[in-house]
């Protein structure tokens, strides 16, 4: 009995120590965020600000691990639990979370962040709906379907979101907007950015008290709905020769598609411009369920697909791969394998434009 009592006392002491430590959050941005930090401090966390080492530029308009590495190095040395990189001008942010409570940092991209945030909001907002870019993970559709909530994919989601008042006004409150450019906005919240970050921080605070992190929340979503990896790449086509080259690639895929791309079988080609999906194995053509757009979606036989979406200035390639289950330890390996697959696919897509 004495031993049991001692163990309980020790356990209680450990839990008290955890509570005293609390959650340590680092906000990094180009400009100070006094108002945001004051609001987040009310959540009883230790929050501080640091100037971002390399501000975003026109060439790099999304946060990357390389871009934030100095901040992560500082965070690891100073026991920070959560890093939030903010561009408040455009409601743009991303998260750096620890893989383990005391482990190294992992940078969550817009797909990871939108999944975690949407799950938190769906559990607390009965009337939540969503408008997402076509370049955002379709795992969100499974998540919203589970909660019987409305979600719509928009081919041309206007950004920056803040600057399109007419578009926002046409949607009801409690609508979550997610653009491919790491912008997330919840209509009806006066301070959308502050509110969304507070939801994430409260979830991170709770996770830490249970010896987990937001990374565990992401893995739990993948466990429930299947693992998915996404990558969006854009190539400039302002050069006339580049525009003609990719026009040839798209024409080839539409009119005389190859049966394979490299060593991978092409199973179907979906033409979003005329709303048709052609099964290359059977030759059958059925109506497409995707939104209308000047784009092509190619489905491959290895549970991967890619979307080709040209605009006036650039051509977007959105690659997606999915599987049944993922363990925490598999995350980095699967992500690296996917990146290698994307490089090979790009090479094969380019080859289509070189063929006579």
C-alpha positions in Angstrom: 0.0 0.0 0.0 2.9 2.4 0.9 4.4 1.7 -2.5 1.1 2.3 -4.3 0.7 5.6 -2.4 4.2 6.7 -3.3 3.6 5.9 -7.0 0.4 8.0 -7.0 2.3 10.9 -5.4 5.0 10.7 -8.0 2.5 10.5 -10.8 0.7 13.6 -9.3 3.9 15.4 -9.1 4.7 14.7 -12.7 1.3 15.9 -13.8 1.6 19.1 -11.8 5.0 19.7 -13.3 3.5 19.3 -16.8 0.8 21.8 -16.0 3.3 24.2 -14.7 5.5 23.9 -17.8 2.4 24.5 -20.1 2.7 24.9 -23.8 5.4 27.1 -25.3 4.6 28.7 -28.6 6.8 30.8 -30.9 5.2 33.1 -33.4 7.4 34.1 -36.3 6.6 36.7 -38.9 8.1 39.6 -40.8 6.4 42.2 -38.6 5.6 42.1 -34.8 2.3 40.6 -33.8 1.5 42.3 -30.5 -2.3 42.0 -30.8 -2.2 38.4 -31.8 0.3 37.5 -29.0 -1.9 39.3 -26.5 -4.9 37.4 -27.5 -3.1 34.0 -27.5 -1.5 34.8 -24.1 -5.0 34.7 -22.7 -5.0 30.9 -23.3 -2.5 30.6 -20.5 0.4 29.6 -22.6 4.0 30.9 -22.9 4.0 32.7 -26.3 6.8 34.8 -27.8 7.6 36.4 -31.1 10.7 36.3 -33.3 11.3 38.0 -36.6 11.3 35.6 -39.5 14.7 34.9 -40.9 13.7 35.1 -44.5 10.5 36.9 -45.4 8.4 35.5 -48.2 9.2 36.7 -51.7 7.3 36.6 -55.0 9.3 33.6 -56.1 8.5 31.7 -52.9 5.1 32.5 -51.6 4.6 29.5 -49.3 6.5 28.7 -46.1 9.1 25.9 -46.5 11.3 24.0 -44.0 14.5 25.6 -45.4 12.9 29.0 -45.1 12.0 28.4 -41.4 15.0 26.3 -40.3 16.7 29.0 -38.2 13.4 29.4 -36.3 13.1 25.7 -35.7 16.8 25.6 -34.5 16.0 28.3 -32.0 12.8 26.5 -31.0 14.5 23.2 -30.3 17.2 24.8 -28.2 14.6 26.8 -26.1 12.1 24.1 -25.5 9.4 25.5 -27.8 6.5 23.1 -28.4 4.8 24.8 -31.4 6.0 27.2 -34.1 3.5 29.3 -36.0 4.7 31.2 -39.1 2.3 34.0 -39.9 1.6 36.3 -42.9 -1.4 38.1 -41.4 -1.7 40.3 -44.5 -3.2 37.3 -46.4 -4.6 35.1 -43.6 -1.7 32.8 -44.3 0.0 30.6 -41.7 1.7 27.3 -41.2 2.7 25.1 -38.3 5.9 23.6 -37.1 5.1 20.7 -34.7 7.2 18.3 -32.8 6.9 14.7 -33.9 7.3 13.6 -30.3 6.8 15.9 -27.3 10.6 16.3 -27.0 11.4 15.4 -30.7 12.5 17.4 -33.7 10.1 19.6 -35.7 8.0 18.7 -38.7 6.6 21.4 -41.0 2.9 20.9 -41.7 1.8 22.0 -45.1 -1.6 23.5 -46.0 -3.1 20.0 -46.5 -2.0 18.8 -43.0 -3.1 22.0 -41.3 -6.5 22.1 -43.0 -7.2 18.5 -42.0 -6.4 19.1 -38.3 -8.2 22.4 -38.2 -11.3 21.2 -40.0 -11.6 18.3 -37.6 -11.4 20.6 -34.6 -14.0 23.0 -36.1 -16.4 20.2 -37.2 -16.5 19.0 -33.6 -17.5 22.5 -32.3 -19.4 24.2 -35.2 -22.7 22.5 -36.0 -23.3 24.5 -39.1 -19.8 24.5 -40.6 -19.4 24.4 -44.3 -16.3 24.6 -46.5 -15.1 26.1 -49.8 -11.7 24.7 -50.8 -9.4 25.2 -53.7 -9.1 22.3 -56.2 -5.4 22.1 -55.1 -6.3 21.2 -51.6 -6.5 17.6 -50.3 -9.8 15.8 -51.0 -9.5 14.0 -47.7 -11.4 17.0 -46.4 -14.4 15.7 -48.3 -14.3 12.4 -46.3 -14.0 14.4 -43.1 -16.9 16.7 -43.9 -19.1 13.7 -45.1 -18.5 12.0 -41.8 -20.1 15.0 -40.0 -22.8 15.5 -42.7 -21.3 18.9 -43.4 -21.3 20.7 -46.8 -18.0 21.1 -48.7 -17.5 22.5 -52.2 -14.4 22.4 -54.4 -13.8 25.6 -56.4 -11.4 25.5 -59.4 -10.6 29.2 -59.2 -10.8 30.3 -55.5 -10.0 34.0 -55.6 -7.0 35.1 -53.6 -6.0 36.9 -51.5 -9.2 36.0 -49.9 -9.5 39.3 -47.9 -9.5 41.3 -51.1 -12.6 39.6 -52.6 -15.4 41.0 -50.4 -18.1 40.3 -53.0 -17.2 36.6 -53.1 -17.0 36.3 -49.3 -20.3 38.2 -48.8 -22.2 35.7 -50.9 -21.4 32.9 -48.5 -23.0 32.4 -45.1 -21.2 32.7 -41.7 -19.5 29.6 -40.5 -17.9 29.0 -43.9 -14.3 27.9 -43.9 -12.3 29.0 -46.9 -9.0 27.2 -47.8 -6.9 28.4 -50.7 -3.9 26.6 -52.1 -1.7 29.5 -51.0 -1.9 28.6 -47.3 -4.7 31.0 -46.7 -7.4 29.9 -44.2 -10.3 32.1 -43.3 -13.5 31.4 -41.2 -16.3 33.8 -42.2 -18.2 35.2 -39.2 -15.2 35.5 -36.9 -14.1 39.1 -36.5 -10.5 38.0 -36.0 -10.5 34.8 -38.1 -6.7 34.3 -37.8 -6.6 34.7 -34.1 -9.6 32.4 -33.6 -8.2 29.6 -35.8 -4.8 29.8 -34.2 -6.4 29.7 -30.7 -8.3 26.5 -31.7 -5.0 24.9 -32.8 -3.2 26.0 -29.7 -5.8 24.7 -27.3 -5.6 21.4 -29.1 -1.8 21.4 -28.9 -2.0 22.3 -25.2 -4.4 19.4 -24.5 -2.2 17.0 -26.5 0.9 18.0 -24.6 -0.9 17.2 -21.3 -1.4 13.7 -22.7 2.2 13.3 -23.9 1.1 13.9 -27.5 1.5 16.6 -30.2 -0.6 17.9 -33.1 1.4 15.5 -35.2 -0.4 12.7 -33.4 -3.7 14.4 -34.4 -2.7 14.3 -38.0 -1.7 10.6 -37.9 -5.1 9.8 -36.2 -6.9 11.4 -39.2 -4.9 9.4 -41.6 -5.6 6.2 -39.6 -9.3 6.9 -39.8 -9.5 8.1 -43.4 -6.4 6.8 -45.1 -3.0 8.3 -45.7 -2.7 10.9 -48.5 0.3 12.9 -49.7 0.0 16.0 -52.0 2.3 18.3 -53.8 1.5 21.3 -55.9 4.1 22.6 -58.4 3.8 25.5 -60.7 5.8 26.3 -63.9 5.9 29.6 -65.6 4.5 29.6 -69.2 4.9 33.3 -69.9 7.6 32.3 -72.4 5.8 31.5 -75.6 7.9 28.3 -76.2 6.9 27.0 -72.8 3.2 27.7 -73.4 3.4 25.8 -76.7 5.3 22.9 -75.1 2.7 22.3 -72.4 -0.2 22.9 -74.8 1.3 20.0 -76.8 1.4 17.8 -73.6 -2.2 18.5 -72.8 -3.3 17.9 -76.4 -1.5 14.5 -76.4 -3.2 13.4 -73.2 -6.6 14.5 -74.5 -6.4 13.0 -78.1 -4.0 10.1 -78.0 -3.0 9.3 -74.4 -0.3 6.7 -73.9 -1.3 3.5 -72.0 1.6 4.1 -69.5 3.6 6.9 -68.1 7.0 5.5 -67.6 6.4 2.1 -65.9 3.0 3.2 -64.5 -0.3 2.4 -66.1 -2.7 5.2 -66.9 -6.2 4.0 -65.9 -8.3 7.1 -66.7 -8.2 10.7 -68.0 -10.7 13.2 -66.8 -11.3 16.3 -68.9 -12.7 18.9 -66.6 -13.3 21.3 -69.6 -16.1 19.1 -71.0 -17.0 17.1 -67.9 -16.0 13.7 -69.2 -13.9 10.8 -67.7 -12.5 8.2 -70.0 -11.5 4.8 -68.7 -8.5 3.8 -70.8 -8.8 0.2 -69.8 -12.4 -0.3 -71.1 -12.7 2.7 -73.4 -15.9 3.7 -71.6 -16.7 7.5 -71.2 -18.8 8.6 -68.2 -19.7 12.1 -66.8 -17.0 13.7 -64.5 -17.9 14.5 -60.9 -15.2 17.2 -60.7 -16.0 20.9 -61.0 -15.8 22.5 -64.5 -12.3 23.9 -65.3 -9.8 24.2 -68.1 -7.9 21.2 -66.6 -7.0 17.5 -67.0 -6.8 14.9 -64.3 -4.9 11.7 -64.9 -5.4 8.7 -62.7 -2.6 6.2 -62.5 -2.6 2.5 -61.5 -0.5 3.0 -58.4 -3.1 5.0 -56.4 -1.6 8.2 -57.6 -3.0 10.9 -59.9 -2.1 14.4 -61.1 -4.1 17.4 -62.1 -2.8 19.7 -64.9 -4.3 23.2 -64.6 -2.9 25.9 -66.9 -3.5 29.7 -66.3 -2.3 32.7 -68.3 1.0 32.9 -66.4 1.7 29.4 -65.2 0.7 25.8 -65.3 -0.1 24.0 -62.1 0.7 20.3 -61.5 -1.1 18.9 -58.4 0.1 15.4 -57.5 -1.8 13.2 -55.1 -1.1 9.7 -53.7 -3.1 7.8 -51.1 -2.9 4.5 -49.2 -4.8 2.7 -46.4 -2.8 3.2 -43.3 0.2 5.0 -41.9 2.2 4.7 -38.7 4.0 7.7 -37.3 7.4 6.3 -38.1 6.4 5.8 -41.8 5.5 9.5 -42.3 8.9 10.7 -43.4 9.7 7.7 -45.5 6.4 7.8 -47.4 6.8 11.5 -48.0 10.3 11.0 -49.4 9.1 8.2 -51.7 6.3 10.3 -52.9 8.6 13.2 -53.7 10.8 10.8 -55.7 7.7 9.6 -57.6 6.7 13.2 -58.4 10.2 13.9 -59.9 9.9 10.8 -62.1 6.3 11.7 -63.2 7.4 15.2 -64.1 10.1 13.7 -66.3 7.7 11.4 -68.0 5.2 14.3 -68.5 7.9 16.4 -70.1 8.8 13.5 -72.4 5.2 13.7 -73.9 6.0 17.2 -75.1 9.2 16.1 -76.8 7.6 13.3 -78.8 6.7 13.9 -82.4 
